[in-house]
């Protein structure tokens, strides 16, 4: 009896599916930790905004680099091609999500 459900996807390709939102979640925590530290230690408003802008730029750059390195497969690869396409879409979604969730934090009052 042969197994027709055998996976031919290399395990290292599955990590690409979690990479985008893994980077996003790390940056989310880092952005709000930076904001909390800046407010707690009384950093000046321009310095705090510069740090938060730098973190946003670094996040978008890291996601862009990951997107450029994401696996690409020929259309005939089946599941492997699907994993590659899904990984690229999740990286795009994480990049757009980072911009939409982090950029508004730069427009608000830094500390109260």
C-alpha positions, 0 to 999 in steps of 0.5 A: 500500500503506497502513501499518496499523502507523502509530503515533498515540501522541505521542512525549512520552507515552512518557516517562511510562512511564519517569518513575516508575522514573526518579524511583525510581532517582534517589531510590535513589541519593540516599538511599544517597549521603545515608546515606554522606555522613552516616556519613562526616562524622559527622552525628548519628543524628537528623539523618541520619534526618531527612534520609532521611525527608525524601528519602522524603517528597519522593520519594513527593510527586514520584511523587504529583504525577506521578501526578496529571499523568499523561495520561488518555485516553478509552477509545476512544483505543486505543494512547494510552489504553493508554500512559496506563494503563500510565504510571499503573500504573508510577507507582503501582508506583514509589511503592509500591516507593519506600515498601517499599525506602526505609522499611526503611533508616530503621529500621536502625542509621544508621552503624557 
